[in-house]
Amino acid sequence: MVAGERGALPLEGIRVLDLSRILAGPWCAMVLGDLGADVIKVEHPGRGDDTRDWGVRTAGTNTSYFDSVNRNKRSIGVDLSTPEGLAIVKALARESDVVVQNFKTGGAAKLGLGYEQLRAENPRLIYCSIAGYDSRGPEALRPGYDLVVQGETGLMALNGEPGRPPLKFGVAAVDLFTGQYAAQAVLAALYARERTGQGREVELALYDCGIALTSYYGLEALARQADLPPVGNAHPSIVPYGVFPTMDGPIVMTVGNNAQYRRFCENVIHRMDLFEDPRFATNLDRARNRAILIPLVEEELSRWRRPELLARLEEAGIPCGEVLGLHTALTSERARAAGLVVAAQDVPRAADEGETSAQVLAPPYRLDGERVPVRRMPPALGSSGAALLTERLGYSAAEREELIAKGVIC
């Protein structure tokens, strides 16, 4: 989707200044960029974002980790420890609609980049702060790390197999959800600004979002007044549910209600005795007696080859699928047909983009039936600096060269 077809992207014309680093903040800014905003990522001119040194090198100053949260952005390298660098960022903030930052609590204000300081010159500014903990609480100055918050919020204790130590999620789930929650809040603030003409301060804490992620498990723990044991790939309430063996590879399957369970027993494994057994009559019964039922189900499913079993399950209306490796999933026909991996040659090349990576994941959004586009590949460090200083702030070539010589920009 591009402007002039079925309509402009929703945030076209919105300017976002991304002062954040690593994951939660950059994810928030990327979401806004995916939806059409012009996002400027401010990085240190020498080392860039920390994630330019994480993962696998993909191009020049880019890595797989950096690329995962910085599509649809431009980069400018600015040293915020210099007066000239701060002047540049403040000038960019004055003509921005949104600022996203994840300095330690109070760090932005020390630089003169706090909400009250920037709002004084830009009352329409939406200012989004992401921290580890409540900025008004006793732990406000603690740094926030996804792994630590997964441990502190009980998420890690929910994960993993029974009898095994707590296990972190495979991805930094708290960081990613915090970034997504932040983007939602920014969108709401932008909508409210249309009515009031005034900006808002948006605050997110990793710890708060980690607690929110416990969702139905959290409420069950409160109702039981006890910690919940991990159940691995199983479900605490739905049986049979999880990963099951076949002759040639595992499948995932969920038998979500009693009608599905009957079809599963009758049409898939031909074991109506397991349906008629009073120990398994209802889902509550099956959950209480899972230690008896699951080995019987596994024995039956292990007799089948995966393609044939999946076909039988689908015919019976039982939700199911293969368990695939990550590369296999990303290169599958399903992912290809959905356009979920975007190659650099399919993205119009911007003059200020610099050396680009070969591919990125696509935004998950569709508008009017079309997937929102990757308009820019993840930027090389400082690749848009010259254009931004000239077009946005009116710096001359000589002034830019002087700032480069002093190490203020790159």
C-alpha positions in Angstrom: 0.0 0.0 0.0 1.3 3.4 -0.9 -0.1 6.9 -0.9 -2.3 7.5 -4.0 -3.6 3.9 -4.2 -6.3 3.0 -1.6 -5.1 5.8 0.7 -2.1 7.0 2.5 -0.7 5.0 5.4 -2.5 6.1 8.7 0.5 7.9 10.2 1.8 9.6 7.0 3.0 13.1 8.0 3.6 12.1 11.6 7.3 12.7 12.7 8.8 10.4 15.3 12.1 11.0 17.1 13.5 7.7 18.4 15.9 8.3 21.2 15.6 4.8 22.5 18.0 1.8 22.2 18.1 -2.0 22.2 14.5 -3.4 22.0 11.3 -2.1 23.7 11.7 1.5 22.6 12.9 0.8 19.1 10.1 -1.7 18.7 7.6 1.0 19.6 9.1 3.4 17.1 9.2 0.7 14.4 5.5 0.0 14.8 4.8 3.7 14.2 7.1 3.6 11.2 5.4 0.6 9.8 2.1 2.5 10.0 3.6 5.4 8.0 5.4 7.7 10.4 8.7 9.3 9.4 11.0 7.9 12.2 14.4 9.3 12.9 16.6 7.1 15.0 19.2 8.9 17.0 22.4 6.9 17.7 25.8 7.5 19.1 28.0 8.4 16.1 30.8 6.0 17.0 29.2 2.8 18.2 25.5 3.2 17.3 22.8 1.3 19.0 24.1 -1.5 21.2 22.3 -4.0 19.0 24.6 -3.2 16.0 27.0 -5.6 17.8 24.4 -8.4 18.5 23.4 -11.3 16.4 24.8 -11.9 12.9 26.4 -9.2 10.7 24.1 -8.5 7.8 25.6 -5.4 6.1 28.1 -2.8 7.0 27.1 -1.6 10.5 23.9 -3.7 10.6 23.2 -7.0 12.4 20.3 -9.3 12.4 19.2 -8.1 15.9 19.4 -4.4 14.9 17.5 -5.1 11.7 14.7 -6.8 13.6 13.6 -3.5 15.3 14.7 -0.8 12.9 13.0 -1.1 9.5 11.1 1.9 8.2 13.5 4.3 10.0 16.3 6.8 9.2 19.4 7.1 11.3 21.4 10.1 12.4 24.5 9.7 14.5 24.7 12.4 17.3 26.9 12.7 20.4 24.5 13.8 23.1 27.4 14.6 25.5 28.2 17.7 23.4 26.3 21.0 23.3 26.1 20.9 19.5 24.7 17.4 19.6 22.0 18.3 22.1 21.1 21.4 20.1 20.5 19.1 17.1 18.3 16.7 19.0 16.3 19.5 20.6 15.7 21.1 17.3 14.5 17.8 15.9 12.2 17.4 18.9 10.7 20.8 18.4 9.3 19.7 15.0 8.4 16.2 16.0 5.0 14.8 16.9 6.3 11.9 19.0 9.5 11.3 21.0 10.3 7.8 22.3 13.0 7.4 24.9 14.2 4.7 27.3 17.0 6.5 29.2 17.2 5.5 32.9 14.6 7.3 34.9 15.6 11.0 35.1 18.4 10.6 32.5 16.5 12.4 29.7 15.7 15.4 32.0 19.4 15.7 33.0 20.2 16.2 29.3 17.4 18.7 28.9 15.3 16.2 26.9 12.7 15.5 29.5 9.0 15.8 28.9 8.4 19.1 30.6 11.5 20.6 28.9 10.5 19.6 25.4 6.8 20.3 26.0 7.6 23.9 26.8 8.6 24.4 23.2 6.3 21.9 21.6 3.0 21.6 23.5 1.6 19.1 20.9 4.3 16.6 21.6 3.5 13.0 22.5 6.3 11.9 24.8 6.8 8.2 25.4 9.1 7.0 28.2 9.9 3.3 28.7 11.6 2.2 31.9 12.2 -0.9 33.9 10.0 0.0 36.9 7.5 2.6 38.0 9.1 6.0 37.6 7.4 7.2 40.7 8.1 4.1 42.9 11.0 3.1 45.1 12.7 1.1 42.3 12.6 3.9 39.7 16.3 4.0 39.2 16.7 0.2 38.7 17.7 -0.7 35.1 15.2 -2.8 33.3 16.2 -6.1 31.6 13.8 -8.5 30.0 15.3 -11.6 31.7 15.2 -10.1 35.2 11.6 -9.0 34.7 10.6 -12.4 33.4 11.9 -13.8 36.7 10.4 -11.2 39.0 6.9 -11.3 37.5 6.5 -15.1 37.7 6.6 -15.6 33.9 9.8 -17.6 34.0 8.3 -20.0 36.7 5.4 -20.7 34.4 7.6 -21.7 31.5 9.4 -25.0 31.1 8.7 -28.6 32.0 7.4 -29.9 35.4 10.2 -30.8 37.7 12.7 -28.7 35.8 14.2 -25.2 36.7 12.4 -22.0 35.5 12.9 -21.2 31.9 12.9 -17.9 30.1 10.8 -17.4 26.9 12.5 -18.1 23.6 12.2 -14.4 22.7 12.4 -11.3 24.9 8.7 -11.3 25.3 8.5 -8.6 28.0 10.5 -6.1 25.9 8.5 -6.9 22.8 5.1 -6.6 24.5 6.2 -3.4 26.2 7.1 -1.9 22.9 3.8 -2.9 21.4 1.8 -1.6 24.4 3.8 1.7 24.1 2.9 2.0 20.4 -0.8 1.5 21.3 -0.7 4.2 23.9 1.1 6.6 21.5 -1.6 6.0 18.9 -4.3 6.7 21.5 -2.5 9.9 22.5 -2.3 11.0 18.9 -6.0 10.4 18.5 -6.8 12.4 21.6 -4.6 15.3 20.3 -6.9 15.6 17.3 -9.6 16.7 19.8 -7.6 18.6 22.3 -4.7 20.0 20.4 -2.5 19.0 23.3 0.2 16.4 23.6 0.4 13.8 26.4 3.1 12.0 28.4 3.0 8.2 27.9 4.8 6.0 30.4 5.4 2.2 30.3 7.4 0.0 32.6 8.7 -3.4 31.7 7.6 -4.8 35.1 4.1 -3.6 34.7 3.9 -5.1 31.2 5.3 -8.4 32.5 2.6 -8.6 35.2 0.0 -7.8 32.5 1.4 -10.7 30.4 0.5 -13.2 33.1 -3.1 -12.7 32.1 -5.3 -15.8 32.7 -2.5 -17.5 34.6 -2.2 -14.5 36.9 -5.9 -14.5 37.7 -5.8 -18.2 38.3 -2.9 -17.9 40.8 -4.8 -15.2 42.6 -8.0 -17.3 42.7 -6.0 -20.3 44.0 -3.9 -18.2 46.3 -0.9 -20.3 45.2 1.9 -20.4 42.6 1.0 -22.4 39.5 3.3 -25.3 38.4 4.8 -25.2 34.9 3.1 -27.5 32.5 5.6 -27.4 29.6 3.9 -27.8 26.2 0.6 -28.9 27.8 -2.2 -26.6 28.9 -3.3 -26.3 32.6 -7.0 -26.6 31.6 -7.3 -28.2 28.2 -6.6 -31.9 27.5 -5.4 -33.2 25.1 -3.3 -30.2 24.2 0.4 -29.8 23.3 3.2 -31.5 21.3 2.7 -35.1 20.4 4.9 -37.6 18.6 4.3 -39.3 15.2 6.4 -41.7 13.3 8.3 -39.0 11.5 8.2 -35.8 13.6 6.2 -34.0 16.2 2.9 -32.2 15.8 1.0 -29.7 17.8 -2.7 -30.4 18.6 -5.4 -28.9 20.7 -8.7 -30.7 21.5 -10.5 -27.8 22.8 -14.0 -29.1 23.8 -16.0 -32.2 24.3 -17.4 -32.3 20.7 -13.8 -32.2 19.4 -12.8 -34.9 21.8 -15.5 -37.2 20.5 -14.4 -36.6 16.9 -10.8 -37.2 17.9 -11.6 -40.5 19.5 -14.1 -41.7 16.9 -12.6 -40.5 13.6 -8.9 -40.0 14.2 -7.6 -42.7 16.6 -10.6 -45.0 16.5 -10.7 -45.3 20.3 -14.3 -44.7 21.4 -13.4 -46.5 24.6 -11.4 -43.4 25.6 -14.5 -41.2 24.9 -16.9 -43.5 26.8 -14.5 -43.8 29.8 -16.1 -41.7 32.6 -12.6 -40.6 33.7 -12.4 -38.6 30.4 -16.1 -37.6 30.0 -15.5 -33.9 30.2 -12.6 -31.5 29.9 -12.4 -31.1 33.7 -12.3 -34.9 34.0 -9.6 -35.2 31.4 -7.5 -32.5 33.1 -7.8 -34.3 36.4 -6.8 -37.6 34.8 -4.2 -36.3 32.3 -1.5 -38.5 33.6 -3.6 -41.5 32.5 -5.0 -40.2 29.3 -1.9 -38.5 27.7 0.3 -41.7 27.5 -2.6 -43.5 25.8 -3.1 -40.6 23.3 0.7 -40.5 22.6 0.8 -44.2 22.0 -2.0 -44.0 19.4 -0.6 -40.9 17.6 2.9 -42.4 17.4 1.6 -45.1 15.0 0.9 -42.5 12.3 3.1 -40.7 9.8 2.8 -37.0 10.3 1.2 -35.9 6.9 -1.5 -38.6 7.1 -2.3 -37.8 10.8 -2.5 -34.1 10.1 -4.9 -34.7 7.3 -7.1 -36.9 9.5 -7.1 -34.3 12.3 -8.0 -31.5 9.9 -10.8 -33.5 8.4 -12.2 -34.0 11.9 -11.9 -30.3 12.7 -9.2 -30.6 15.3 -6.7 -27.7 15.3 -3.3 -29.0 14.5 0.0 -28.3 12.8 3.6 -29.3 12.3 6.4 -28.4 14.7 9.0 -26.7 12.4 12.4 -25.3 12.9 12.6 -21.5 12.6 14.4 -21.4 9.3 12.0 -24.0 7.8 9.1 -21.9 9.0 10.4 -18.7 7.6 11.2 -20.3 4.2 7.9 -22.2 4.0 5.4 -21.8 1.3 2.9 -20.5 3.8 5.3 -17.7 4.9 6.3 -16.9 1.2 2.6 -16.7 0.1 1.8 -14.3 2.9 4.8 -12.1 2.0 6.3 -12.3 5.5 9.9 -12.0 4.5 10.9 -9.0 2.4 14.1 -8.9 0.3 16.1 -5.7 -0.1 15.7 -5.8 -3.9 11.9 -5.5 -3.4 12.2 -2.3 -1.4 12.7 1.0 -3.3 16.2 2.2 -2.5 16.5 5.5 -0.6 19.4 7.7 -1.6 20.4 8.2 2.1 20.0 4.6 3.1 23.6 3.4 2.9 24.5 -0.3 2.7 21.4 -2.4 3.4 20.8 -5.9 4.7 19.5 -8.6 2.4 16.1 -9.2 4.0 13.8 -8.3 6.9 10.5 -9.6 8.3 7.4 -7.8 7.0 5.1 -5.8 9.2 2.1 -8.0 10.3 -0.5 -5.4 9.5 -2.9 -5.4 6.5 -5.0 -2.3 5.6 -7.7 -2.4 3.0 -6.5 -5.9 2.1 -2.9 -4.9 1.5 0.1 -5.6 3.8 1.7 -2.4 4.9 5.0 -2.0 3.1 8.6 -2.0 4.1 9.4 1.5 2.9 12.9 1.6 4.1 15.4 -1.2 5.0 17.1 -0.8 8.4 19.5 2.1 8.1 23.2 2.2 8.2 24.6 4.1 11.1 24.1 7.9 10.5 23.2 7.3 6.9 20.5 10.0 6.9 22.4 12.6 9.0 23.4 14.9 6.1 19.9 14.9 4.6 18.2 15.6 7.9 20.5 18.4 9.0 20.1 20.1 5.6 16.4 19.5 5.0 15.0 19.7 8.5 17.4 22.1 10.3 19.0 24.1 7.5 22.7 23.3 8.2 25.1 24.1 5.5 27.7 21.6 4.1 30.5 23.5 5.8 28.6 23.4 9.2 28.1 19.6 8.7 31.7 19.0 8.0 32.8 20.9 11.0 30.5 18.8 13.2 31.9 15.6 11.7 35.4 16.8 12.4 34.6 17.5 16.0 32.9 14.0 16.4 29.5 15.5 17.1 27.9 13.6 14.2 29.0 10.9 11.8 
